[in-house]
Amino acid sequence: MHISEDGYIQECDLAAILNVLAEESSIAGLKRGFDALNNYLASHTFLVGDGVTFG
């Protein structure tokens, strides 16, 4: 991180920090979505013949 002489974070560093925060938030959202899907499918799958159906 680069801090200017007047104590402010440079704009490029701020953008990098915001990108990291946005990425972490997106990953957390995906994990929540996949957890919800996994929980739903855990109780809504049926073995029929040689394959699994989702119903």
N, CA, C and O atoms as a CHARMM CRD file, in Angstrom:
* protein
*
  220
    1    1 MET  N      0.85600  -1.16000   0.00000 PROA 1      0.00000
    2    1 MET  CA     0.00000   0.00000   0.00000 PROA 1      0.00000
    3    1 MET  C      0.90900   1.23100   0.00000 PROA 1      0.00000
    4    1 MET  O      1.90200   1.28800   0.72500 PROA 1      0.00000
    5    2 HSD  N      0.55400   2.19500  -0.81100 PROA 2      0.00000
    6    2 HSD  CA     1.30900   3.43900  -0.87200 PROA 2      0.00000
    7    2 HSD  C      0.50000   4.54800  -0.22800 PROA 2      0.00000
    8    2 HSD  O     -0.64200   4.81500  -0.60400 PROA 2      0.00000
    9    3 ILE  N      1.11600   5.17900   0.74100 PROA 3      0.00000
   10    3 ILE  CA     0.45800   6.30300   1.40000 PROA 3      0.00000
   11    3 ILE  C      1.21700   7.56200   1.01000 PROA 3      0.00000
   12    3 ILE  O      2.43600   7.63500   1.16700 PROA 3      0.00000
   13    4 SER  N      0.49600   8.54200   0.50600 PROA 4      0.00000
   14    4 SER  CA     1.13500   9.77800   0.07700 PROA 4      0.00000
   15    4 SER  C      1.63100  10.55600   1.28700 PROA 4      0.00000
   16    4 SER  O      1.35900  10.20800   2.43600 PROA 4      0.00000
   17    5 GLU  N      2.36800  11.62000   0.98900 PROA 5      0.00000
   18    5 GLU  CA     2.94300  12.43200   2.06900 PROA 5      0.00000
   19    5 GLU  C      1.88000  13.03300   2.98200 PROA 5      0.00000
   20    5 GLU  O      2.12900  13.26900   4.16400 PROA 5      0.00000
   21    6 ASP  N      0.68200  13.28200   2.42300 PROA 6      0.00000
   22    6 ASP  CA    -0.37000  13.85800   3.25600 PROA 6      0.00000
   23    6 ASP  C     -1.20100  12.79600   3.97600 PROA 6      0.00000
   24    6 ASP  O     -2.18900  13.12300   4.63200 PROA 6      0.00000
   25    7 GLY  N     -0.80000  11.50700   3.85600 PROA 7      0.00000
   26    7 GLY  CA    -1.43600  10.45100   4.62500 PROA 7      0.00000
   27    7 GLY  C     -2.58400   9.73900   3.94600 PROA 7      0.00000
   28    7 GLY  O     -3.23400   8.89900   4.56800 PROA 7      0.00000
   29    8 TYR  N     -2.85600  10.04700   2.68800 PROA 8      0.00000
   30    8 TYR  CA    -3.96100   9.41700   1.98200 PROA 8      0.00000
   31    8 TYR  C     -3.48400   8.20000   1.19700 PROA 8      0.00000
   32    8 TYR  O     -2.36600   8.18300   0.68400 PROA 8      0.00000
   33    9 ILE  N     -4.32200   7.20100   1.10900 PROA 9      0.00000
   34    9 ILE  CA    -4.02900   6.01100   0.31100 PROA 9      0.00000
   35    9 ILE  C     -4.19400   6.38400  -1.15200 PROA 9      0.00000
   36    9 ILE  O     -5.16900   7.03700  -1.52200 PROA 9      0.00000
   37   10 GLN  N     -3.25000   5.97700  -1.98000 PROA 10     0.00000
   38   10 GLN  CA    -3.33400   6.29300  -3.39900 PROA 10     0.00000
   39   10 GLN  C     -4.51500   5.57200  -4.02700 PROA 10     0.00000
   40   10 GLN  O     -4.93200   4.51200  -3.56000 PROA 10     0.00000
   41   11 GLU  N     -5.05000   6.16100  -5.09200 PROA 11     0.00000
   42   11 GLU  CA    -6.26500   5.66200  -5.72700 PROA 11     0.00000
   43   11 GLU  C     -6.11200   4.22500  -6.23300 PROA 11     0.00000
   44   11 GLU  O     -7.04500   3.43300  -6.10400 PROA 11     0.00000
   45   12 CYS  N     -4.96300   3.87500  -6.80300 PROA 12     0.00000
   46   12 CYS  CA    -4.78700   2.51900  -7.33100 PROA 12     0.00000
   47   12 CYS  C     -4.80300   1.49100  -6.20300 PROA 12     0.00000
   48   12 CYS  O     -5.30600   0.38200  -6.38700 PROA 12     0.00000
   49   13 ASP  N     -4.27000   1.83800  -5.05700 PROA 13     0.00000
   50   13 ASP  CA    -4.27900   0.92700  -3.91200 PROA 13     0.00000
   51   13 ASP  C     -5.69500   0.76600  -3.37100 PROA 13     0.00000
   52   13 ASP  O     -6.08200  -0.32900  -2.96400 PROA 13     0.00000
   53   14 LEU  N     -6.46200   1.83800  -3.36200 PROA 14     0.00000
   54   14 LEU  CA    -7.83500   1.77200  -2.89900 PROA 14     0.00000
   55   14 LEU  C     -8.65500   0.86000  -3.81500 PROA 14     0.00000
   56   14 LEU  O     -9.47100   0.07000  -3.33900 PROA 14     0.00000
   57   15 ALA  N     -8.43700   0.97000  -5.12500 PROA 15     0.00000
   58   15 ALA  CA    -9.14100   0.11200  -6.07200 PROA 15     0.00000
   59   15 ALA  C     -8.78100  -1.35400  -5.83300 PROA 15     0.00000
   60   15 ALA  O     -9.65000  -2.22300  -5.90300 PROA 15     0.00000
   61   16 ALA  N     -7.52800  -1.63100  -5.55600 PROA 16     0.00000
   62   16 ALA  CA    -7.09700  -3.00500  -5.29500 PROA 16     0.00000
   63   16 ALA  C     -7.75800  -3.54400  -4.02900 PROA 16     0.00000
   64   16 ALA  O     -8.18600  -4.69800  -3.99500 PROA 16     0.00000
   65   17 ILE  N     -7.84300  -2.72300  -3.00100 PROA 17     0.00000
   66   17 ILE  CA    -8.48200  -3.13000  -1.74800 PROA 17     0.00000
   67   17 ILE  C     -9.95900  -3.41700  -1.98900 PROA 17     0.00000
   68   17 ILE  O    -10.48800  -4.41600  -1.50300 PROA 17     0.00000
   69   18 LEU  N    -10.62700  -2.53900  -2.74100 PROA 18     0.00000
   70   18 LEU  CA   -12.04200  -2.74200  -3.02700 PROA 18     0.00000
   71   18 LEU  C    -12.27000  -3.99800  -3.85800 PROA 18     0.00000
   72   18 LEU  O    -13.26000  -4.70100  -3.65600 PROA 18     0.00000
   73   19 ASN  N    -11.36100  -4.29000  -4.79600 PROA 19     0.00000
   74   19 ASN  CA   -11.48500  -5.51000  -5.59600 PROA 19     0.00000
   75   19 ASN  C    -11.36500  -6.75400  -4.72700 PROA 19     0.00000
   76   19 ASN  O    -12.10100  -7.72100  -4.92500 PROA 19     0.00000
   77   20 VAL  N    -10.45900  -6.74000  -3.78100 PROA 20     0.00000
   78   20 VAL  CA   -10.29200  -7.88300  -2.87800 PROA 20     0.00000
   79   20 VAL  C    -11.55300  -8.06700  -2.04800 PROA 20     0.00000
   80   20 VAL  O    -12.02000  -9.19200  -1.87100 PROA 20     0.00000
   81   21 LEU  N    -12.10400  -6.98100  -1.54200 PROA 21     0.00000
   82   21 LEU  CA   -13.32600  -7.07300  -0.73800 PROA 21     0.00000
   83   21 LEU  C    -14.49700  -7.57300  -1.56900 PROA 21     0.00000
   84   21 LEU  O    -15.30000  -8.37300  -1.08900 PROA 21     0.00000
   85   22 ALA  N    -14.60300  -7.10800  -2.81200 PROA 22     0.00000
   86   22 ALA  CA   -15.68000  -7.56000  -3.69600 PROA 22     0.00000
   87   22 ALA  C    -15.52400  -9.04100  -4.01500 PROA 22     0.00000
   88   22 ALA  O    -16.51100  -9.77400  -4.06600 PROA 22     0.00000
   89   23 GLU  N    -14.28600  -9.48400  -4.23100 PROA 23     0.00000
   90   23 GLU  CA   -14.03900 -10.90000  -4.51800 PROA 23     0.00000
   91   23 GLU  C    -14.42500 -11.76900  -3.32300 PROA 23     0.00000
   92   23 GLU  O    -15.08300 -12.79700  -3.48800 PROA 23     0.00000
   93   24 GLU  N    -14.02500 -11.36700  -2.14100 PROA 24     0.00000
   94   24 GLU  CA   -14.35100 -12.14600  -0.94300 PROA 24     0.00000
   95   24 GLU  C    -15.85900 -12.20800  -0.73000 PROA 24     0.00000
   96   24 GLU  O    -16.39000 -13.25000  -0.34600 PROA 24     0.00000
   97   25 SER  N    -16.54200 -11.11200  -0.97400 PROA 25     0.00000
   98   25 SER  CA   -17.99300 -11.08300  -0.83000 PROA 25     0.00000
   99   25 SER  C    -18.66100 -11.99200  -1.85400 PROA 25     0.00000
  100   25 SER  O    -19.62000 -12.69400  -1.53400 PROA 25     0.00000
  101   26 SER  N    -18.15600 -11.98000  -3.08000 PROA 26     0.00000
  102   26 SER  CA   -18.71400 -12.83900  -4.13100 PROA 26     0.00000
  103   26 SER  C    -18.51500 -14.31000  -3.81300 PROA 26     0.00000
  104   26 SER  O    -19.42500 -15.11900  -3.99500 PROA 26     0.00000
  105   27 ILE  N    -17.34200 -14.64900  -3.34400 PROA 27     0.00000
  106   27 ILE  CA   -17.05700 -16.04300  -2.98600 PROA 27     0.00000
  107   27 ILE  C    -17.97300 -16.49000  -1.84900 PROA 27     0.00000
  108   27 ILE  O    -18.49800 -17.60400  -1.88000 PROA 27     0.00000
  109   28 ALA  N    -18.16800 -15.64100  -0.85400 PROA 28     0.00000
  110   28 ALA  CA   -19.05700 -15.97900   0.26500 PROA 28     0.00000
  111   28 ALA  C    -20.48500 -16.18700  -0.23500 PROA 28     0.00000
  112   28 ALA  O    -21.17300 -17.10300   0.21500 PROA 28     0.00000
  113   29 GLY  N    -20.93200 -15.34100  -1.16400 PROA 29     0.00000
  114   29 GLY  CA   -22.27200 -15.49300  -1.73000 PROA 29     0.00000
  115   29 GLY  C    -22.42400 -16.78600  -2.49800 PROA 29     0.00000
  116   29 GLY  O    -23.45100 -17.45600  -2.38900 PROA 29     0.00000
  117   30 LEU  N    -21.41100 -17.14800  -3.27700 PROA 30     0.00000
  118   30 LEU  CA   -21.45600 -18.41500  -4.01500 PROA 30     0.00000
  119   30 LEU  C    -21.50100 -19.60500  -3.06200 PROA 30     0.00000
  120   30 LEU  O    -22.24500 -20.56100  -3.28500 PROA 30     0.00000
  121   31 LYS  N    -20.70500 -19.54100  -2.00700 PROA 31     0.00000
  122   31 LYS  CA   -20.70400 -20.63400  -1.02800 PROA 31     0.00000
  123   31 LYS  C    -22.07600 -20.79300  -0.38900 PROA 31     0.00000
  124   31 LYS  O    -22.54800 -21.91500  -0.20800 PROA 31     0.00000
  125   32 ARG  N    -22.73000 -19.66700  -0.04100 PROA 32     0.00000
  126   32 ARG  CA   -24.07600 -19.73600   0.53600 PROA 32     0.00000
  127   32 ARG  C    -25.05200 -20.36500  -0.44500 PROA 32     0.00000
  128   32 ARG  O    -25.86800 -21.20400  -0.06700 PROA 32     0.00000
  129   33 GLY  N    -24.96400 -19.95500  -1.71000 PROA 33     0.00000
  130   33 GLY  CA   -25.85500 -20.50700  -2.72800 PROA 33     0.00000
  131   33 GLY  C    -25.64100 -21.99400  -2.93900 PROA 33     0.00000
  132   33 GLY  O    -26.60400 -22.75700  -3.01700 PROA 33     0.00000
  133   34 PHE  N    -24.38300 -22.41100  -3.03200 PROA 34     0.00000
  134   34 PHE  CA   -24.10200 -23.83300  -3.22500 PROA 34     0.00000
  135   34 PHE  C    -24.47800 -24.65900  -2.00300 PROA 34     0.00000
  136   34 PHE  O    -24.91500 -25.80200  -2.14100 PROA 34     0.00000
  137   35 ASP  N    -24.31300 -24.09600  -0.80800 PROA 35     0.00000
  138   35 ASP  CA   -24.74300 -24.79700   0.40800 PROA 35     0.00000
  139   35 ASP  C    -26.25800 -24.99900   0.40700 PROA 35     0.00000
  140   35 ASP  O    -26.74500 -26.07200   0.76400 PROA 35     0.00000
  141   36 ALA  N    -27.00300 -23.96100   0.00200 PROA 36     0.00000
  142   36 ALA  CA   -28.46100 -24.07500  -0.06800 PROA 36     0.00000
  143   36 ALA  C    -28.86100 -25.12700  -1.09700 PROA 36     0.00000
  144   36 ALA  O    -29.74100 -25.94700  -0.83400 PROA 36     0.00000
  145   37 LEU  N    -28.22000 -25.11100  -2.26900 PROA 37     0.00000
  146   37 LEU  CA   -28.51500 -26.10300  -3.29900 PROA 37     0.00000
  147   37 LEU  C    -28.17400 -27.50900  -2.81000 PROA 37     0.00000
  148   37 LEU  O    -28.94300 -28.44400  -3.03200 PROA 37     0.00000
  149   38 ASN  N    -27.05000 -27.66300  -2.15900 PROA 38     0.00000
  150   38 ASN  CA   -26.63800 -28.96700  -1.64500 PROA 38     0.00000
  151   38 ASN  C    -27.63000 -29.49000  -0.61400 PROA 38     0.00000
  152   38 ASN  O    -27.98600 -30.66800  -0.63400 PROA 38     0.00000
  153   39 ASN  N    -28.07600 -28.62100   0.28100 PROA 39     0.00000
  154   39 ASN  CA   -29.06200 -29.02900   1.29700 PROA 39     0.00000
  155   39 ASN  C    -30.38400 -29.42400   0.65300 PROA 39     0.00000
  156   39 ASN  O    -31.01000 -30.39700   1.07300 PROA 39     0.00000
  157   40 TYR  N    -30.81200 -28.68500  -0.35700 PROA 40     0.00000
  158   40 TYR  CA   -32.05800 -29.00800  -1.04800 PROA 40     0.00000
  159   40 TYR  C    -31.94600 -30.36200  -1.75300 PROA 40     0.00000
  160   40 TYR  O    -32.82500 -31.21400  -1.62500 PROA 40     0.00000
  161   41 LEU  N    -30.86400 -30.54600  -2.49000 PROA 41     0.00000
  162   41 LEU  CA   -30.70200 -31.79000  -3.24600 PROA 41     0.00000
  163   41 LEU  C    -30.49700 -33.00700  -2.34500 PROA 41     0.00000
  164   41 LEU  O    -30.79100 -34.13500  -2.73900 PROA 41     0.00000
  165   42 ALA  N    -29.99200 -32.77100  -1.13400 PROA 42     0.00000
  166   42 ALA  CA   -29.77900 -33.88800  -0.20800 PROA 42     0.00000
  167   42 ALA  C    -31.08900 -34.58500   0.12300 PROA 42     0.00000
  168   42 ALA  O    -31.10100 -35.78900   0.38000 PROA 42     0.00000
  169   43 SER  N    -32.18400 -33.85000   0.12100 PROA 43     0.00000
  170   43 SER  CA   -33.47200 -34.45900   0.45500 PROA 43     0.00000
  171   43 SER  C    -34.40200 -34.58500  -0.74900 PROA 43     0.00000
  172   43 SER  O    -35.55900 -34.97200  -0.58300 PROA 43     0.00000
  173   44 HSD  N    -33.93100 -34.27100  -1.95500 PROA 44     0.00000
  174   44 HSD  CA   -34.77900 -34.32000  -3.13900 PROA 44     0.00000
  175   44 HSD  C    -34.13500 -35.08400  -4.29200 PROA 44     0.00000
  176   44 HSD  O    -34.34800 -34.73800  -5.45400 PROA 44     0.00000
  177   45 THR  N    -33.35900 -36.10600  -3.99100 PROA 45     0.00000
  178   45 THR  CA   -32.77700 -36.92900  -5.04600 PROA 45     0.00000
  179   45 THR  C    -33.27600 -38.35800  -4.89500 PROA 45     0.00000
  180   45 THR  O    -33.50500 -38.83800  -3.78500 PROA 45     0.00000
  181   46 PHE  N    -33.43700 -39.01400  -6.00700 PROA 46     0.00000
  182   46 PHE  CA   -33.95700 -40.37500  -5.99900 PROA 46     0.00000
  183   46 PHE  C    -33.15300 -41.22900  -6.96300 PROA 46     0.00000
  184   46 PHE  O    -32.82400 -40.79200  -8.06600 PROA 46     0.00000
  185   47 LEU  N    -32.83900 -42.44600  -6.54500 PROA 47     0.00000
  186   47 LEU  CA   -32.11900 -43.36200  -7.41300 PROA 47     0.00000
  187   47 LEU  C    -33.13600 -44.12800  -8.24400 PROA 47     0.00000
  188   47 LEU  O    -33.99600 -44.82900  -7.70900 PROA 47     0.00000
  189   48 VAL  N    -33.02600 -43.98500  -9.55300 PROA 48     0.00000
  190   48 VAL  CA   -33.93100 -44.67200 -10.46900 PROA 48     0.00000
  191   48 VAL  C    -33.08000 -45.39400 -11.48900 PROA 48     0.00000
  192   48 VAL  O    -32.38100 -44.76300 -12.28200 PROA 48     0.00000
  193   49 GLY  N    -33.13600 -46.71300 -11.47300 PROA 49     0.00000
  194   49 GLY  CA   -32.30000 -47.48400 -12.41700 PROA 49     0.00000
  195   49 GLY  C    -30.83300 -47.27100 -12.12900 PROA 49     0.00000
  196   49 GLY  O    -30.36000 -47.48600 -11.01200 PROA 49     0.00000
  197   50 ASP  N    -30.11800 -46.84400 -13.15800 PROA 50     0.00000
  198   50 ASP  CA   -28.68100 -46.62200 -13.00600 PROA 50     0.00000
  199   50 ASP  C    -28.31200 -45.16000 -12.81900 PROA 50     0.00000
  200   50 ASP  O    -27.12900 -44.82500 -12.75100 PROA 50     0.00000
  201   51 GLY  N    -29.31400 -44.28100 -12.73300 PROA 51     0.00000
  202   51 GLY  CA   -29.01000 -42.86300 -12.62500 PROA 51     0.00000
  203   51 GLY  C    -29.76100 -42.21000 -11.47700 PROA 51     0.00000
  204   51 GLY  O    -30.70300 -42.77600 -10.92300 PROA 51     0.00000
  205   52 VAL  N    -29.33400 -41.03900 -11.14400 PROA 52     0.00000
  206   52 VAL  CA   -29.96200 -40.27100 -10.07600 PROA 52     0.00000
  207   52 VAL  C    -30.84600 -39.21400 -10.72800 PROA 52     0.00000
  208   52 VAL  O    -30.41600 -38.53500 -11.66100 PROA 52     0.00000
  209   53 THR  N    -32.06200 -39.07300 -10.24900 PROA 53     0.00000
  210   53 THR  CA   -32.94600 -38.01900 -10.75000 PROA 53     0.00000
  211   53 THR  C    -33.09100 -36.95400  -9.68600 PROA 53     0.00000
  212   53 THR  O    -32.96300 -37.21900  -8.49100 PROA 53     0.00000
  213   54 PHE  N    -33.35600 -35.76200 -10.13600 PROA 54     0.00000
  214   54 PHE  CA   -33.56000 -34.64600  -9.22100 PROA 54     0.00000
  215   54 PHE  C    -35.01900 -34.22600  -9.36100 PROA 54     0.00000
  216   54 PHE  O    -35.48200 -33.89400 -10.45300 PROA 54     0.00000
  217   55 GLY  N    -35.73200 -34.24600  -8.24200 PROA 55     0.00000
  218   55 GLY  CA   -37.14900 -33.93100  -8.36500 PROA 55     0.00000
  219   55 GLY  C    -37.66700 -32.99800  -7.35600 PROA 55     0.00000
  220   55 GLY  O    -38.85200 -32.66700  -7.37200 PROA 55     0.00000
